[in-house]
Amino acid sequence: MNKNILMGALAALSIASASAETIYLTGATAFRSAVNKSLFDDYGANLAATTGSSSTDDTASALIFTNITVNGSTIDLSVSWSGSEAGIRTVASPASNTVNADFYDATKVKALTGSFPKTGLALATANKINTRGDIAFSDTWQAVSNFQGKGKDGRTYATLSEVKVGVVPFTFVANKGCGIDNISLSTACQLAKAGRIPASIVTGNTNDLTGGAWFTGRDPFSGTRVTALTVAKVGYNTAIKNYKPTASGGLITALGDYTSNNVSGLSVTAAGNGESSGGTLAGYMTNSMSASVSGIPVTVNGRGNTNILISYAGVADAVAKYSGGIVPLKFEGVHGRFGLTNEYSAANPGQLDSGYTNIISGKYPFWSYEHILWDSARMSAAASNTLTYLTNTFASYATTNPLLAPNIALGDMKVYRQSDGGDIKYSTNAALYR
């Protein structure tokens, strides 16, 4: 081939590559495993960078695929999992006062040298762009979000379009060696509001009066938090108290306050703040409670000093920490998809277990619908094509498909609910299950 023709062709290819539209996908950390695995499966050859430790690490918090063709549109797809509420907030934020999120910058990533994909690549300033999201996954309806209508930060948020694409199971959890296996509805409600209650309420042992059951959880940008609070009948907008654990050498050595914060004009109190990652939160539960935890009361009059740390997690995050000793808790005496000998596991993700049956039959209520949300007023053709791909992908999965597990296909459900944490119902109207 003529050298000039070859150079011209390469230049044209470079321009086409550089000008591909970037679609920014964000939202629910509880569903990130399913989305990441599906993207790896379909577009793994085009993975350019990930915060994960490998090119198949489905727990990665951010990743970017470059020059992929989705329903006829060639795009760069930049993904950043920051929580359901955070996802809704950026996608619904007004153009005149946007709420931006950190994503991998396609131009900067493509300019990096060396072999690809870049695994373990931090979402650092050198590699990121701070911009508004286009499409969000959420464990909750926008109707229970703090980011609808006139928000607490003064912004007026768009009403997003949304579609359900699956069911996400959750679980209450406790720290390694805690000695309990169940939490009641009333206990979960008391604990979330107060942050600490006598351990005897959880254990049923009067010798534990001087000990405490302590509560920790996610930050206000998490859909897992909204689901936990609504299922426990606390209310998604009710003031709660989270304690921040400090862990060292396999022991929780201190329980203190989170820091207050201001995120893009939204004030977050110290009591109401929490972890931004479900994996981090589950990781705390692989630690035992030290006998000398800072801030925990000492034994009084020879009574026991049992102390327990309790929280919640998406099943995918909890299962990842099972070998480390995290303790699954039944809710009102019933297990979800985590904690029984025949339960869903990372080694057997397609397994249909008794927890699955408990969810689809309405016996276990700690679950939510997974939604995809977008602002119809600002969707480009490429973004619409990406949305169609994502919607069709998860809506068509069977439960036994390892790429969906531990989540549940809509078509498997025998019950439904019409609000987050709402009453579980049965109907002969099949449309209510979709």
C-alpha positions in Angstrom: 0.0 0.0 0.0 1.2 3.5 -0.8 2.8 5.0 2.4 0.7 8.2 2.2 -2.5 6.2 1.8 -1.5 4.0 4.8 -0.7 7.1 6.9 -4.0 8.7 5.9 -5.9 5.5 6.9 -4.2 5.4 10.2 -4.9 9.0 10.9 -8.6 8.5 10.0 -8.7 5.5 12.4 -7.1 7.6 15.1 -9.6 10.4 14.7 -12.6 8.0 14.7 -11.2 6.4 17.9 -10.7 9.7 19.6 -14.1 11.0 18.6 -16.2 8.1 19.9 -18.9 9.3 22.3 -18.3 8.4 25.9 -21.3 7.1 27.8 -21.1 7.4 31.6 -22.6 4.6 33.6 -22.9 4.8 37.4 -25.0 3.9 40.4 -25.6 0.8 42.6 -22.7 -1.0 44.1 -24.9 -3.9 45.0 -25.5 -4.7 41.4 -22.0 -3.9 40.1 -20.9 -7.5 40.1 -23.7 -8.5 37.6 -23.0 -5.5 35.3 -19.3 -5.8 35.4 -19.4 -9.6 34.7 -21.7 -9.0 31.8 -19.6 -6.2 30.3 -16.5 -8.4 30.7 -18.3 -11.2 28.9 -19.4 -9.1 26.0 -16.6 -6.5 25.7 -13.7 -7.9 27.7 -11.3 -7.6 24.7 -11.9 -3.8 24.8 -11.3 -3.3 28.5 -8.8 -0.4 28.8 -8.6 0.2 32.5 -10.0 -1.0 35.8 -9.6 -0.4 39.5 -9.9 -4.2 39.9 -6.9 -6.5 40.4 -7.5 -8.4 37.2 -9.3 -8.1 33.9 -12.2 -10.2 35.3 -12.5 -8.7 38.8 -16.2 -8.0 38.9 -15.9 -6.1 42.2 -14.1 -3.3 40.5 -15.5 0.1 41.5 -14.6 1.8 38.1 -13.6 0.6 34.6 -13.6 1.8 31.0 -14.2 0.0 27.7 -13.0 1.8 24.6 -14.3 1.6 21.0 -17.0 -0.9 21.6 -20.0 -1.2 19.3 -23.4 -1.3 21.1 -26.5 -1.6 18.9 -24.7 0.1 16.0 -23.1 2.9 18.1 -19.4 2.9 18.6 -18.7 4.3 22.1 -16.4 4.5 25.0 -18.2 3.2 28.1 -16.9 4.6 31.4 -18.3 3.0 34.5 -18.1 4.2 38.1 -20.0 2.6 40.9 -20.7 5.1 43.7 -24.0 4.0 45.1 -27.7 4.2 44.0 -28.4 7.5 45.5 -25.2 9.0 44.1 -26.1 7.7 40.7 -29.6 9.1 40.7 -28.2 12.4 42.0 -25.8 12.9 39.1 -28.1 11.7 36.3 -31.1 13.8 37.6 -29.1 16.9 38.4 -29.9 20.1 36.4 -27.7 21.3 33.6 -27.3 24.7 35.2 -26.0 23.2 38.5 -24.8 19.7 37.8 -23.6 17.1 40.3 -20.6 15.5 38.8 -18.9 12.2 39.5 -15.5 10.8 38.9 -15.1 8.5 35.9 -12.1 7.3 33.8 -11.4 9.8 31.1 -11.3 8.0 27.7 -8.9 10.5 26.1 -6.4 10.2 29.0 -6.6 6.4 29.3 -6.1 6.0 25.5 -3.0 8.1 25.8 -1.4 5.9 28.4 1.5 3.7 27.2 2.3 0.1 27.8 0.1 -3.0 27.7 -3.7 -3.0 28.1 -5.9 -3.4 30.1 -4.4 -1.4 32.9 -5.5 -3.4 35.9 -5.5 -1.9 39.4 -5.4 1.6 37.8 -6.5 4.1 40.4 -9.2 6.6 39.6 -6.7 9.3 40.2 -6.7 12.9 38.9 -4.3 11.9 36.1 -6.8 9.4 34.7 -10.2 10.8 35.5 -12.9 13.2 34.3 -15.4 14.8 36.7 -18.7 14.9 34.8 -22.4 14.1 35.0 -23.6 10.5 34.6 -25.9 9.4 31.7 -27.4 6.2 33.0 -27.7 4.9 36.6 -28.5 1.6 38.2 -30.3 1.9 41.4 -31.6 -0.6 44.1 -34.5 1.8 44.8 -37.2 3.9 43.1 -36.4 7.6 42.6 -39.6 8.2 44.7 -37.7 7.4 47.9 -34.6 9.3 46.9 -33.4 12.5 48.4 -32.8 13.6 44.9 -36.3 14.2 43.5 -38.0 17.5 42.9 -36.5 20.2 45.1 -33.5 18.6 46.8 -32.0 19.4 50.2 -29.0 21.0 48.4 -31.3 23.5 46.6 -31.1 21.9 43.2 -34.3 20.9 41.3 -33.9 17.3 40.1 -35.4 15.9 36.9 -37.9 13.1 37.2 -36.1 10.2 35.6 -37.5 7.4 33.5 -36.9 4.0 35.0 -37.4 0.3 34.3 -37.0 -2.7 36.6 -34.4 -5.3 35.4 -34.1 -7.7 38.3 -34.3 -8.4 42.1 -31.3 -7.8 44.5 -31.1 -9.8 47.7 -29.6 -8.3 50.9 -28.7 -9.6 54.3 -28.0 -8.3 57.8 -24.6 -9.3 59.0 -22.5 -9.3 62.2 -18.9 -9.5 63.2 -16.8 -12.7 63.3 -17.4 -14.8 66.4 -20.4 -12.7 67.5 -22.4 -15.7 68.7 -25.8 -14.7 67.2 -27.6 -15.8 64.0 -30.8 -13.7 63.9 -32.1 -10.2 64.1 -35.7 -9.2 64.5 -37.5 -6.4 62.8 -37.9 -4.4 66.0 -34.3 -4.8 67.0 -33.0 -3.7 63.6 -35.3 -0.6 63.8 -34.1 0.3 67.3 -30.5 -0.3 66.5 -30.4 1.8 63.3 -32.0 4.8 65.1 -29.9 4.6 68.3 -26.6 3.3 67.0 -26.2 1.2 70.2 -28.5 -0.9 72.3 -27.8 -3.3 75.1 -26.4 -6.6 73.7 -29.0 -8.5 75.7 -31.7 -7.3 73.3 -30.0 -9.2 70.5 -28.7 -12.2 72.5 -31.6 -12.7 74.9 -29.1 -13.1 77.7 -29.5 -10.8 80.8 -25.8 -11.3 81.5 -25.1 -9.1 78.4 -26.8 -6.0 79.8 -23.5 -4.2 80.1 -22.4 -5.0 76.6 -23.7 -3.4 73.4 -24.9 -4.2 70.0 -23.5 -1.5 67.7 -24.6 -0.4 64.3 -22.6 0.7 61.2 -23.7 1.2 57.7 -23.4 2.9 54.3 -23.3 6.7 53.6 -26.4 8.6 52.4 -25.6 7.9 48.7 -26.3 4.2 49.0 -29.3 2.3 47.8 -28.4 -0.6 50.1 -28.9 1.8 53.0 -32.3 3.0 51.8 -33.4 -0.6 51.3 -32.2 -1.6 54.8 -33.9 1.3 56.5 -37.2 0.8 54.7 -37.3 -2.9 55.2 -36.5 -2.4 58.9 -39.4 0.2 59.0 -37.0 3.0 60.1 -37.8 5.2 57.1 -35.3 6.2 54.5 -35.3 9.8 55.6 -35.1 9.2 59.3 -32.1 10.3 61.4 -29.8 7.3 62.2 -26.5 6.7 64.0 -23.6 4.8 62.4 -20.4 4.0 64.3 -17.1 3.8 62.4 -15.0 0.7 63.2 -11.3 0.7 63.4 -9.8 -2.8 62.7 -6.2 -4.1 63.1 -4.8 -7.6 63.2 -8.1 -9.3 62.8 -9.7 -7.3 65.7 -12.1 -4.3 65.9 -10.1 -2.1 68.3 -12.3 1.0 68.3 -15.7 2.4 67.5 -16.0 6.1 66.8 -17.9 8.7 64.8 -17.7 9.1 61.1 -16.8 12.6 59.9 -19.3 15.1 58.8 -19.0 16.1 55.1 -20.3 18.4 52.4 -20.7 16.8 49.0 -21.6 19.2 46.2 -23.7 21.3 48.5 -25.3 18.5 50.5 -24.5 18.4 54.2 -23.8 14.9 55.6 -23.8 14.7 59.4 -21.2 12.7 61.3 -24.0 10.5 62.8 -25.6 9.8 59.5 -22.4 9.3 57.5 -21.0 5.9 56.6 -19.0 3.8 54.2 -19.1 4.5 50.5 -18.4 0.8 49.6 -20.4 -2.3 50.5 -17.3 -4.4 50.2 -15.5 -2.3 52.8 -18.4 -2.5 55.2 -18.6 -6.3 54.8 -14.9 -6.4 55.3 -15.2 -5.0 58.8 -17.3 -8.0 59.8 -14.4 -10.4 59.2 -12.9 -9.1 62.4 -13.6 -10.2 66.0 -14.3 -7.7 68.7 -11.3 -6.9 70.8 -11.7 -7.3 74.6 -10.5 -3.7 75.0 -12.4 -1.9 72.3 -12.0 1.9 72.7 -15.3 3.5 73.8 -17.0 0.2 74.8 -18.2 0.0 78.5 -16.3 -2.3 80.9 -17.7 -5.3 82.7 -19.9 -4.2 85.7 -20.5 -6.4 88.8 -19.2 -9.5 87.1 -21.8 -9.4 84.4 -20.7 -10.3 80.8 -19.4 -7.7 78.4 -20.6 -9.1 75.1 -20.2 -6.6 72.2 -21.5 -7.1 68.7 -21.2 -5.1 65.5 -24.2 -5.3 63.2 -24.7 -4.0 59.7 -26.1 -5.0 56.3 -24.8 -5.9 52.8 -25.7 -7.0 49.4 -25.4 -10.8 49.1 -22.5 -10.5 46.5 -20.5 -8.4 48.9 -21.3 -10.7 51.9 -20.4 -13.9 50.1 -17.1 -12.5 49.1 -16.2 -12.1 52.8 -17.7 -15.4 54.0 -14.3 -17.2 54.2 -13.1 -14.3 56.4 -15.7 -15.0 59.0 -18.5 -12.6 58.4 -21.7 -13.8 60.1 -24.9 -13.9 58.1 -28.0 -13.1 60.2 -31.5 -14.4 59.6 -34.2 -11.7 59.5 -37.2 -12.6 61.7 -35.9 -16.1 61.7 -35.7 -16.5 58.0 -32.6 -16.7 55.8 -32.1 -15.0 52.5 -29.5 -16.1 49.9 -26.6 -16.2 52.3 -25.9 -18.4 55.4 -27.2 -21.9 54.8 -25.2 -25.0 53.9 -26.9 -25.2 50.5 -26.8 -21.5 49.9 -25.7 -19.5 46.9 -21.9 -19.3 46.8 -19.2 -17.8 44.6 -18.1 -21.3 43.7 -21.7 -22.3 42.6 -23.4 -19.1 41.5 -26.1 -20.8 39.5 -27.4 -22.8 42.4 -31.0 -22.3 43.4 -31.2 -22.5 47.2 -33.7 -22.3 50.0 -33.0 -18.6 50.4 -33.9 -18.0 46.7 -37.2 -19.8 47.4 -37.8 -17.7 50.5 -37.4 -14.5 48.4 -39.5 -15.4 45.4 -42.3 -16.8 47.6 -42.5 -13.7 49.9 -41.1 -15.3 53.0 -37.9 -13.2 53.2 -38.5 -9.4 52.7 -34.9 -8.0 52.6 -34.7 -7.5 48.8 -35.3 -4.7 46.3 -35.9 -4.3 42.6 -32.9 -3.2 40.5 -33.8 -0.2 38.3 -32.1 1.5 35.4 -32.8 5.2 35.4 -32.1 8.0 32.8 -33.2 11.5 31.9 -35.2 11.1 28.6 -34.6 14.8 27.8 -30.9 14.4 27.3 -30.4 11.0 25.9 -28.3 10.8 22.7 -28.7 8.1 20.1 -25.6 6.3 21.4 -26.8 6.6 25.0 -30.2 5.2 24.0 -28.6 2.3 22.3 -26.5 1.6 25.4 -29.6 1.8 27.5 -31.4 -0.8 25.3 -28.5 -3.1 25.5 -28.3 -2.9 29.3 -32.1 -3.3 29.8 -32.3 -6.3 27.4 -29.3 -8.0 28.9 -30.6 -8.3 32.5 -34.3 -8.6 31.7 -33.6 -11.7 29.6 -31.2 -13.5 32.0 -32.3 -16.7 33.8 -31.6 -16.9 37.5 -29.2 -19.8 36.9 -27.0 -17.7 34.6 -23.8 -17.1 36.7 -23.6 -13.6 35.3 -26.8 -12.6 37.1 -26.3 -14.5 40.4 -26.9 -13.9 43.2 -29.6 -11.6 41.9 -32.9 -12.9 40.8 -34.7 -12.6 37.4 -38.0 -10.7 37.5 -39.7 -13.6 35.8 -38.9 -15.9 38.8 -40.8 -13.8 41.3 -44.1 -15.1 42.7 -44.7 -11.9 44.7 -44.2 -8.2 44.2 -44.1 -4.9 46.1 -45.0 -1.4 44.9 -42.6 0.6 47.1 -39.2 0.1 48.7 -39.7 -1.9 51.9 -43.4 -2.0 51.1 -45.9 -4.8 51.7 -45.2 -8.0 49.8 -48.2 -8.9 47.6 -49.5 -11.6 45.3 -51.7 -11.0 42.2 -53.0 -12.8 39.1 -52.0 -9.7 37.1 -48.7 -10.7 35.6 -47.8 -7.1 34.7 -47.2 -6.3 38.3 -44.3 -8.7 38.4 -42.4 -6.8 35.8 
